[in-house]
Amino acid sequence: MKQRLLSGLLAVVLLLGLAPAALAAAPSEDEAAQVLAALDIMVGDQNGDLALDRTLTRAEFTKLAVAASTSRDTVGDTVAVKPYPDVPQNHWAAPYIKAAVDLGLVQGDLRGYFNPDRTITLAEAVTVVLRLLGYEDSEFTGVWPSGQMAQYRALKLDQGISLGQDSNMTRRDAMYLFYNLLLTKNKAGTYYLNVLEPTLNLVSASGELDRVALINSAMDGPVVATAGWQSQLPFSSSTAKVYRDGKTSTLNAVQVQDVVYWSESMRTVWAYSDKVTGTYEAASPSITAPTSVTVAGKTYAIETTDAAYALSDLGGWQIGDTVTLLLGRSGGVAAVADSQSAGSVLYGVVTKAENTSYSDGKGGTYTARTVTVSATNGGSYRYQTDNKNLDVGDLVRVDTSGEGSVTRLSETRLTGKMNSDGTKLGSYTLADDVQIIDTYEERTPIRVYPKRLAGVNFSGDMVRYYVLNAQGEISHLILNDVTGDIHQYGVITDVEEVDVSIPGGGFVLSSAYTYDVGGQELVFASSSAVYNLEKGPCQVKMDSDTNVERLVNLSQRKLDSVSGSIAVGTDNREYALSETVAVYVVVNGEYQLSTLSRIQGGDYTLTGWYDKDESTGGRIRVIVAR
């Protein structure tokens, strides 16, 4: 296989179910097929059909075996002499059969014939695979294939295969046999896939397959989608599997200026639409050889040599220019586009407004009014603006074409119920790529996904702003503290409140509340107010990222059990847990931070504490076990 590993991509998780694959059980057909396609061992026809139910011949299996050997990249298109009397030089499989003979993988019959068109049996296939693993025929005692079949079972090469030794193999059986081969140690004690790909270390010491790294190694690109971009692919894209921004998609959904990767052996296309527009502020380590750049206040690694050239002093973009970065799979810069042609719109909330100093690209500096915008796509961007009236908390629209104008928006209300699968709010359908954030005061907003809002009744000012796309679907949604997930949760462990009347009129008010969040003891105090709080679970509301606004006691409900993300109340109703639910065990009257796993199945009396009803976005935030 060509070494095509793209830097910076090893930590990326694809939508394709790239979980570690253990040797203990047979993988799914999709997983096995994906792995073999990524290694170019078994691929489908021009339509991607693997024809798994069809039996395969000795010639076809030999081709697969050579593709799974360390000599797979050295097989030529022709041979000088025919390898067997019944395999002429012009036979399609002659180069593979000749290579397999040279590798000692196959043999002819007693008459010296190979029988390329005869269906292969399991015993014959197992014999070839054991030779790939380094076993010699002489090591097996008894009559062939009894020793080979015993070793086949001992090595667990039989996962997913339920054939007798003399049964004809299907392509499905071959798929599982070669998949099992990859995760089996050879005679020398090395996992076979690591023998094939020694530089990638794709199988861990415990036998787990790193499918992310494997698929990265099979991936080519990127290219930027422009008119006719499909012609740059080495296969017909009309029958390719397509993913866009991590979701199953179609070729028609790929937009101009998407960043596109592909795998010929997997017949798969991955497209990514992320981009950012703003002022080109800095290059590191230098403008002459940049490996990362800062645009709109955020630093991005450079992923391609073309992008590095464009952003260097040799390219067309200089410090101080307004640029659009087209971002690849890893979030790095794959290409640079003209901000006018790449023009798009961001929606978000201002989280900072200040005067900032910038390099002018000529050795000097200048100062400009700058706002930081937390956008609905989850990113945070910095823009220069002439609008001096913008303030923290303002809703804004950023036109990223040209210089990137920032416009304050008026709030737009929307009411209705989100359906049970999070695809429709009231009468409006949510776009597949809808962007949602939840806000509170001057806190940095949090990204929210539609499923989190399933079943929520939206009323009043719960929606601050929404945008409809050309299809009339909600494409952007800005909420007003709907989920409550933006806050912290813990327990109040001590209360001191002073409310004393003064002779002659007036009161002296003060309070101090000691509380625990995540095992850290903190104090919230006031010299002028009493909040009438009680010891026990609480919500910590902050009106900025650093300042606690107030504490609020949570409401309780008795629980019978907890399993996964659901709690069952003593009323036999199910209640949703927060993904970050805090768990405390009370020991001798003191709250001790714990975990769900420690209290599940224990002899505890459980109480769940929630911030508000689930119909308005609430969750059980704290569980107390006694």
N, C-alpha and C positions, 0 to 999 in steps of 0.2 A: 504494500500500500504506500502511496505517496505520503510523505510527512507533511501534513497540511494543518497542523495545530495552530489555531489563531491565538495570539497572546492575549492574556487577560480574560479568557472565556471560561477557564476551568471551574470557576465558582458559580457559573450561571446555571439555573435550573430551568429546563425546557418544559413546555406543556405536555410533552409526550410520555409522561409517567416514568421519569428517569430515576426510579428508586433502585437501591442496591439489589442485586440478584444473588440469592444464596444458593448453594449447591444442594440444599436439603430437599428441594421440591422442584418439579418441572415448572418452567416459566410459562407465561401465556404465549399463545401463538404470535401475537403482535410483538411481544418483547423479543422472542427468538428470531423472528423474521427481521426485525429492526436491527438487531446486533449483526446478523449475517450479512444484511445489505450494507451496513456501514463498513464492514470489512471486505466488501466486494466478493464474498464467498458464494452467496446465493442471492440472485436478484430476479425480479420478475421480468415479464415481457415488456413490450413498448407501452402497455397499459398498466404495468405494475402487478399483473396477475402472476402469482407464484405457482398456480396449478398444483396445490398441495395434495390433492387426492389422486393425482396421476402417478403410476409407477415410473421408475427411472431405470435406464439401462446401465450396463457396466461402463459404457463410454461416458454417459452423463455423470455418473458418480465419480469416475476418475477425474473429470474436469473439476468437480467440486473439491476433491481431495487435493489436487494440485493448487487450487485457489486457497486452500487452507494450509498450505505448506510454506516453508521458509523460502522456497524457490519460485513463489507465485509471480514475482515481477520479472523473471528471466525467461519465461516461456515465449518463444517466437511464434510467428504466424505460419511458418512452414517448417518441414523437416527434410533433411537431405536423403534419408532412406526410410522406407516404410518400417515401422516398429514390429509389425506382425504380418504374416501373409494375408490375413483378412482385414488389415488396416492399411490401405494404400496411402501414399504420400498426400493425395488430395482429399483424404477423409477429413471432415471438419474437426474431429477429435485427435487426429494424428499427433499434433504438437503436444497435447496434454498427456496422451498415452505414452509418448516417447519420454516426456519429463518424468512421469510416474515410474516408468521402468528404470530410468537413471537413478531415481531416488530410492529404489527398492520397495516401492509401494504395491506394485501389481505384478502378477505373473500370468502367463498363458496356461492353457490346458496341456494335457499329456501329449496332444498332437501338435502343440506349438501354436495353437490359434488363441486369439484373445476373446472372440465372441462379443464384439462391441455392442451389438444390438440386443443381446439377451438381457432380460430383466435381472437386476442384481438381487441377491438374497441378503438377509440380515447378517448371516455368518460371514459372507464375503466382505461386506461393508465393515463389520467389526474388525476383521483381520487387517484391513487397510488402515483403519483409525489407530489400532494398537501399534502398527508400524510407524505412524506419524508420532506417536508418543515415545518411540525409541525402543520398543520391544522387538526382539528377534523371534522368528518362528521357532527356533531351536529351544527357546526357553520354556515352551509349553509342552507338557508331557501328554501322553495318551493320543488317541485318534483325533485328528482335526475334525471339527472345531471345538471339541469339548473344553480344552484348556483356554482357548481364546474367549469362549462364551463365559466361563467362570470369572476370568479377569474383567470382562466387560461389566458383569454385575458387581464385582467387588469394587470397581472404580466408580460405580454409579453412573456409568455411561448410558444406562437404560432409562433414565428419567424421561417420562413422556412417551415411551415406546412400549408397546404391548404386542410384540411379535415373537413367533417361534423362530428358531435359528434358520430354518429352511424356507421361511416365508419371504415373498417378494416385498421389497421395500417401496413405500410411496415417497414422494418428495417431502411430505410432512415428517415421516420417520427420519429421513436424511437431515432435515432441518434440525430436529431435536438432537440427533446424534452429533452433528457438528457443533451445535451450541454447547452440549455437554462436554465435548472435547475441549473447548476453549477454557472451561472452568475446571479442568482436570489436570493434576500434576503429571508431568512426563516422568520417564524412568529416572531422570536425574533429580527430580523433586521440585521442578519449576512449573508453575501454572502455564499451560500451553499458550494462552493468549499473551502472556508476558514474553514467551519465546518469539511469537510472531511480531509483537510490538515492544521490543526491549526498552525503548526510550520513554514509553508512556506509563508503564507500571499500572496497567488497567485493572489488574486483579490484586486485591489486598492479601495480606498474609492469612486472613481468615476466609478467603475465597469469595469475597464480595466484588462484584463487577462495577466499575465506575462508568456507567453508561453515558454520563455527561461528557467526560473526557473522550470517550470513544467516538461519540457523534461529532464532537468538536473536531476530531482528527479527520473525519470524513467530509467535513464541510469546506466548501470553497467560497471565495468572495472576499469582501463585498463588492457589489456594484450599486450605483444609484439608479433607481428606476427613472428612465426618461423614455421618450418615444422609441419604440422598438427594442427595449431593453432585453426582451426575451431572446433575441437573436444571439446574445452573449452567452446563453446557457448551452452546454454541450449535449443537451437532450431536448426533446419536445416538451415544452411546458404545459401543453394542453391537457396532458394526463397526469401532471404532477400533483402530489399532495401539497397543499399550501397552508401555511400558518402565518398569521399577521398579528404582531404584538402578543404572541403567545397563545393565540386562540385559533382553532380550526377556521379556515377562511376559504376564499376562492381567488382565482387569478384576477378576476375583474375587480376585486377589492383592493388590489395593490395600487397605490397612488403614486403619481409623479413625485419624485424626491424621497420616496421610501428607500431605505437601505436594505439590500437584498443579498441573502446568502443562499447557497444551494448545495445539494449532494447528488451527484450523478448516479451513484450506485443505489441510493435510497429513493431517487426520483422525487425529491422533496425540495420545496422552496420555503424559506423563512424570510418574512419582510418585517421591518421595524420602522415606525413612523415618528419616533421621538426626535424633536429638534428644539433648539433654543436660539433665540435671537437677542442680541444685546451688544453693548460696547466691548470690543476686544481690549481688555485691560492689561494683560500681562502674558508673557511666555516664559516657560521654565524648561531647562535651566538657562536658556538664552534664546533670543530671537533668531540666531543663526542656526540653531539645531534644536528646535522645541520638541519636547516629549509630552508636554501638557500646556494647556492654555487656560486663562481665566476670562470668562465672558459672562456679563451680567452678574458679577460677583461670585460666580461658582467656578471651580477648577475642574477641568475635564482632561483625562488622559487622551493622547492621540493614538488612534488605532491603526492607521494606514500611512504608508509613505506618501501617498498623494496628499493627504490632509496635512502632514508635516511640512511638505514643500509649500503648499498654499498658504500656510500660516507662518512661514519663515520670512526672512528678509529678502528671499529670492522670489517669493510668491506674490500674489495679487492683493494680499490683505496685510495691513499694518496696524500697529498699536493705535487705538483711538477710533478705528473704523467700526461701523455697525455691521456685524456679520451674523450669518445663520449657520450654526453647526448642525450637521445631520449626524445623529447619534446611532451607533451600531448596537449589537446585542449586549455588549458589556457596558454600555453607557458611555463608551469612549467616542472620540470624534472619528467618524468614518469618512466624511467629506465636508466641504465648505460650499455654501451656496450664497448667491446674491440675495440680500435681505428683501429686495423688491420682488424677485421671482418666487422666493420662498415664503412670502408673506402669509401670516396666519394670525390668529387672535388668541390671546390668553385671557382668562377670567380669574379673579382671585381677590385677596384681601391685603391691604397695606399693613405690614408688620413693623416697618421702620421707615422714618422720614428724617433725613439729615443732609447736611452739606458734606460732600466727599471730595477728596483730592484725587485727581487722575493724572497719569502721564500723558503728555501731548504727542508722544512718539518722536520728539525732536530734542529730548534732553530736558524739557521743562515740564511744568505741571500747571493744572488749572483746577478750579473748584466749581462744582455743579451741584444743584439740588438733586438729591437722589432718593428714590423710594425703593424699598425692598417689598416684593410682592410674593406672597404664598399663593401659588396658583392651584387650580382645581386638579391639575395633573400630578399634584404632590410635590412639585419642585418649588424652589425658592429662587427668585431672580431679582436682579438689581437693575434699575433703569434711571437714566438721567431724565429730568423733566423740567419744563418751564413753569409748571403749575405749582405755585407756592402754597396753595390752599389744601393740598392733599395731606391727610393726617392718618395716623395709625387707626386701623379699624375700618377705613373706608373700603367699600366695594369698588373695584376698578376693572376696566377693560383695557388690555394692552394690545395695540396694533403693532405687530412685530415687523411689518414692512417699513422700509425707510429707516427713520431714526428711532422708532419704537415709541409712539405716542401713548400716554397714560391718561385715561379719562375716568372721572368719577361716575359711578352708576347710582341710580335711585333704586331702592329695594322694590322687588316685585313679589307679591304674595302668591302662594299656590296652596290649595287645600285638597284633601282627598285621602284615600287609603292606598297604601302600597300593597299590591297583591302578594300572595303567599310565596311566590318564587322570585320576588324582587325585580320584576320586569315591567311593571306598569304602576304609575302613580296617578290615581284618579282616572281621568280619561286619556292621559298621555302615556305612550309607550316610552320606555327608556331605551336610548340607543345602545347598541352592543358595546360601544366604547365610551359610555357615559363617564364623566368625571365628576366626583362628588367630594366636597369637604364639609366638615362640621366646625363651626367657629364658636368662640365665647370671648366676649370683651376684647382684650388686646393679646390674648394667648395666640401662639402659633397654631394655625388650624391643623386638623388631622385629616388624613385621607380616609374615606369611607367607601365601602363596596356595597352594591345594591342588596345583596343577600342580608346584610346587617339590618336593613330597613324593612324587611318583609313583615307585613302585618301592622305596620305603624300607621296610625291615623294622624294625618297632618292637618293642623288647624292654626288659626291666628298667625303669629309671626315665626312659626317653626321653619318656614322656607324664607330665606332672605332674597334669593335671586335664582332665576333659572333661565336657560337659553334653549330654544328649539332649533333643530337643524332643518335642512331643506325638506326632509321627509316628515316634518312635524313631530319629531321625537325629541325628548329631553336629552340634550348633549352635555350640559353643564348644570350643576346644582350646588348651591351654597346654602348650608343649613345653619340654624341658630340653636346650638346646644341641644340637638335632638337626641343624640345617642348617649350623652353623658360620659362617653369614653375619653373625653378630653381632660376630665378631672382625675384626681387621685383619691384613693380610698384606704382607710385604715381604722384604728380604734382610738377613742379618747380614753385615756387611762387616769386622768386626774382633772378635777374641776375646782377652780377658785373663783368665786363671784362675790363682788361687794356691791350692795345696793342699799345705801344708808341715807336716810333723810337728814337734812341739816336743820337745826333749830332756826326758825325764822324763814324757812322756805328753801327749796332746792334739794338736790340729791348728789351724793358722791357715788359714781359708777366706775367700776373697774372689773376686769376679768382676766384670767389666765387659764389656758387649757393646754394640758400636756397630751400629746397624741403620738401614735406610732404609725408610720407608713413604711412598709417593707422592712421592718426591723429597726428603723431609725427613729429615735425619740426626738420630737420637736415640740416647740411651744408657740401657741398663738395667743397673743395678749392684746388688751385694749385698755387704755386709761380713761376711756369716756363711754364705754358701752358694755352692756351685759347681754349675752346671746341666749341665755336660758337653755344651755346644753346639758345633756346628761352623759355619764360615762357609757361607753359602748361604741359600736361601729359608726363611722362617720364618712361624709364626703368632704374632701378638701377642695374648695373652689379658689382658683387663682385668677386674678384679673389681668395678670401679665405672666410671663414665663418665670418671673422671680418673686412676685409678691402674692402672699396669701390674702385673699379677700375676706373669706370667712369659712367656718366649719358648719356643717349641717348634719344633724342626726339622721340616720337611715331608719327605714321601717322594717319590721321583722315579720317572718312567717316560719312556722315550725316545719321542719323537714323530716322525712322518713328515711331518704337515701339520696346518694349522689352517684351518678354514673356518667362518665364522659363530660359533655357540656350541658347536661340536664340534671336538675334536682327534682325529686318527687316529694311533694308536700304531704303532710299528714292528712290533707283533704283529698289525696290521690290525684291531684293535678300536677302537671309537669311545668317546671319553670326554667327559663334559660339562664345559664350562668354567664357572667362576663368572661371573656377570654383571659382576662388578667385577674380573676377572682382572688381575693386575699383570704387566706385561711389562718385562723388562730385557734389554739387549744388553750382553755382556761385551766391553769394548774395552781391550786392554792390561792385562787382569787386573782392571779396575774395572767395577762394575755401573753401567750408565747406564739411567735410566728411559726406556721407549719405549712404543710402541703396537702393537696387533695389526696395524693396516693397514700399518705400516712393515716388519714382519717377514714378512708374507704374500707368498709368491712370491719372497722373497729367498734368497740363497745362504747359509743358516744351518743349523746343527745345532741342533735344538730339543729342549729337555727340559721336561716338565711336572711340576710339583710339587703334590701333593695332600695334604689334611689327613687324610682317611679314605676308606674305600671308599664308592662311590656308594650301595650298599645300606643304608648307615647315614647317608646325607645328605651325603656328601663331594662335593667338586668339585676340579678343577684350579684352584689359587688363584694360582699364579705360573708364568709361562713364561720360561725363560732361553734366549736365542739367542746362539750363539757362531759 
